[in-house]
Amino acid sequence: MLHKNRSVFILLVLTVVIMNMFMISLLAYTLHTSREREEAQARTGVENLTSLLEESVSSSSQEIDLSLYTLQTYIEKELGDKKQINDREISLFIQKQKDWIGSVTRIHITDAKGQVQFADHDIGGQTSNYANYSFFKEAQQKNTDQLFVTKLIRDPNGQGWVNLLARRYNQPDGAFAGMIVAALPASYFNHLIAELDVGPKGVVVVQDLDMRVIARNPMLKTPNGQVGFVGGPPELSQLVRSGAHGTIYTRQTTDHIPRIGHVHKISSMPVFVVVAFAEEDYLAQWYEDVIKAVLLGLLFIAVTTIAGWLLWQQIRANMFTNRCSRMLLRNAQDGIHVLDREGKLLQGSDSFFRMIGSTPQAALGKTLCYWDNGYNKAELQELINRGISTPGGICFETCYRNAQGECYPVEVSSVLVHLDDDEVFFCSARDITERKKAEENLRIAATAFDSQVGMLITDPHLVILRTNHAFTEITGYSEQELIGHTPKILQSGLHDKNFYSGMWNDIRTTGSWQGEIWNKRKNGELYPQHILIAAVRDEHGQTTHYVATLTDISAYKAAEEKVHLLAFYDSLTKLPNRSLFLEHLEQSMRDTKNKKQLGAVLLIDLDNFKAINDTAGHETGDYLLQQVATRLLECVEANQMVARLGSDEFVVLLDHLGSSEMEAIPQLEKTAKYILQTLTQPYFLADSEYHNSASIGISLFGIEACENIQDPIKRADMALSDAKNYGRNTYRFFDPEIQSQVQERAEIDTGLRQALEKNQLVLYYQPQVNGAQQVTGVEALLRWLHPVKGMISPARFIPVAEENGFIITLGQWVLESACQQLSDWAKYPQTAHLSMAVNVSASQFARDEFVQDVLDVLERTQAPAHLLKLELTESALVMRVEDIIEKMTILKRYGIMFSLDDFGTGYSSLTYLQRIPIDQLKIDQGFVRNIVISANDAEIAKMIIVLAKTLGISVLAEGVETEAQREVLEKQGCYHYQGYLFGKPMPIDELKQYLCSQQTLHKNLIRSSFRQSQNLKLAKRSL
């Protein structure tokens, strides 16, 4: 059968191939003949156009020759009559005789030596001798009446490329008298070839016999397409050298366009003409025919291939159907058998005879009673009658007896069909032993499925197919509400994508997963459950279903949570107890060590709590502890821990406080103050108002490499005792040095306000000088003269003032005092020119009232605004840039100057710098200190100076302490200085003495310079 199929297939393929080859050959022949016809027409066309062009060129040369011959006859006649040529008469003759040829040619008449004797145009200094031309020498030797024509040459008179046409004229005795020469320019041929229609890409060329281009249409822009270029296709060169006419086809054209052309040599001139059609022009229609033919061929191939394939499919289907019919009875799993209307066996499959435990020879011709053990003869006859009366056939269950004599259940399908002229029963018997067992197992499984454990079945795409009653009781959804959905309808939202990704990865890998999970009931209630998910796979390992069993463990979790609360939380305040706090402290100490961040323990104890318990009772005391717990939770962030250690003792755990004590301490102080302030608020207990306070001990951890978990608590407890001893309602740090710093900050905070009231604040002034070391102004610097502690550095009290907001008041006082001094100086000529630089803090400058405050001070003090210089730090430029620009612009209208202090040490933006109206940049003393020995510092200072010059503002270096530093700065272009080299900060009285000494020194220098100048003048006079 396989061999027969192959033979039919090969025959069908050969038929299709032969039909396609015939069609392709027919199309190819048609295209070939069509191309030959187009090429023949192209050859005829170029031959005709070439002949037409050759005739036009020959006619032109003949007309020129006729004109030259007429002129020759006239000249020879004049020589015979008058013995000489008169230029004027020749000119008149030429003008009368010249036809249209004269408009494109120039006439020269030479003597016997070749010297031009007459020209119809002014030749000036151009060439006027033809003696060396070959046609002239030939005419001297031969007394012939002929036209001499040259190849394309450079015009002797410098007029481009020309062909020379000449005739000899003689003396009356026949001796050679000279030549009449006409110069025909190459451009003349352009009008001869311009009108020829050779198609969009055709070409007309006129060349001389040396292959030099005379004219070309169209003319190319490249050098090899210009007049005078020597060259052409090799086929053209061979044809010209052979001297023959003919048609050529070439692809090696000048512009690389394949063409067919005709070549014709001009008999009267040493030139030939070529007319050529482009292949893509004369084959344009043929190319369209090729495309149509290809499409037609492809369509024919596609149609024949598809038709052949469909025919093969039909043949194969018929052959397959026949083969299947024959194999069905042989290999069918079901027992296929055919009965007549009386129930006798006509034919059966091998499987049928195996089912009844008999051979075909023994069973054929027997009735149903031979193998059916489920019905008696009368019942079997009734089944036959029912099958005859039922067109759609019947299906029934019965029992067969096998070769071992065992009975087993079968399902028989029977249908009455017409076979030729007879009616037969086509029957199929199937062994349903396994199905009966499966049904029994399903009944058992159904009983198990309706157990008290929730069960869920989905397809491989997680679409819910079935749930049991227990599942609906747990979730609150009915089975109808769940079928068609996915288990996502039950998700609580408490688990992230990573949780579900890990769960399904385990199921795909191991086939199952079990664990605890939070889900949501229909009413929105979240609850915990224990779930087991298993994948059901077929014999190929493909997942067909998922089965999940779940148990509601809400009650178990509630009991577990209750045990957890009893073990780790305080029953009165519901805060974490000591055990849970120690666990968190241990974890926090590990984190601080790994992340190199400090943490802290704040141990809080209520003051006089025992008195409340004794007077108001323990119930009131418990209520107070609950309120304290609530207030403490409000004082810290959600991720920070508050715990109750016992009785009235609480603890706060803080972490991520920074990597240094300087970062951590301000945060801890702020938190401790807030807690103390919160806990001192009134408590309303049992309709009565109570006041209470607390003491706090603070201990940092993460500083020491090895710390025990109890160490921070012990240190905090010692600090708490110190706070109690200090007077309660306060906080203390365990570290004495830290506590000293905290105490000092507190004293400065308190004393600074008193200092302003008691006139302990004073201004010091540091001179600012120019390149000639003349004082141009001063910078006002704030000092605190404490009556007990003496001079307190601004570095100690300014940060405190900025932190507590007192810097606004201090800045206002400094500005007022400086402007008052500036106003006083304005009254004296010696100091009226001095400027006053005043530092302004970022917070002070950010105030909306700043501009008005400055203007009010100037009005009160009557200080000259143009001598006031406000110094800003780069930190003031970080925020609200547009607001800063607006404020500075307003103040600059009044003449106030601005200086950018400590430039290069903070936030710098060149974009903002070019927009902000700064008058001066101050180089920070950190760059000046090592400018002599540090190349980096010197380069930075130089860049700042260049930047200032570029922006058109002045630059001042502060911290100049040595002459070497000043010299380096001066070389780099900085001519304004401030530093100990010129004067330290000094009070006003000392400054007055300093200014007087500087003025005296300056006068002495002037006198000394004047004397030196006078002495120099006297010395010159004596010389």
Secondary structure by P-SEA (a helix, b strand, c coil): caaaaaaaaaaaaaaaaaaaaaaaaaaaaaaaaaaaaaaaaaaaaaaaaaaaaaaaaaaaaaaaaaaaaaaaaaaaaaaaacccccaaaaaaaaaaccccccccbbbbbbcccccccccccccccccccccccaaaaaaaacccbbbbbbccccccccccbbbbbbbbbbcccccccbbbbbbbccccccccccccccccccbbbbbccccccccccccccccccccccccccaaaaaaaaaccccccccccccccccccbbbbbbccccbbbbbbbbccccaaaaaaaaaaaaaaaaaaaaaaaaaaaaaaaaaaaaaaaaaaaaacccccccbbbbbccccccccccaaaaaaaccccccccccccccccccccaaaaaaaaaaaaacccbbbbbbcccccccbbbbbbbbbbbbbcccbbbbbbbbbbaaaaaaaaaaaaaaaaaaaccbbbbbbccccccccccaaaaaaacccccccccccccccccccccaaaaaaaaaaaaaccbbbbbbbbcccccccbbbbbbbbbbbcccccccbbbbbbbbaaaaaaaaaaaaaaaccccccccccaaaaaaaaaaaaaaaaaacbbbbbbbbbbcaaaaaaaaccaaaaaaaaaaaaaaaaaaccccbbbbbccccbbbbbbccccccccccaaaaaaaaaaaaaaaacccccccbbbbbcbbbbbbbcccccccccaaaaaaaaaaaaaaaaacccccccccaaaaaaaaaaaaaaaaaaaaaaaccbbbbbbbbbcccccccbbbbbbbbbccccccccccccaaaaaaacaaaaaaaaaaaaaaaaaaaaaaccccccbbbbbbbccccccccaaaaaaaaaaaaaccccccbbbbbcccccccaaaaaaaaaaaaaaabbbbbbcccccccccaaaaaaccccbbbccccccccccccaaaaaaaaaaaaaaaaacbbbbbcccccaaaaaaaaaacccccccccccccccaaaaaaaaaaaaaaaaaaaaaaaaaaaaaaaaaaac
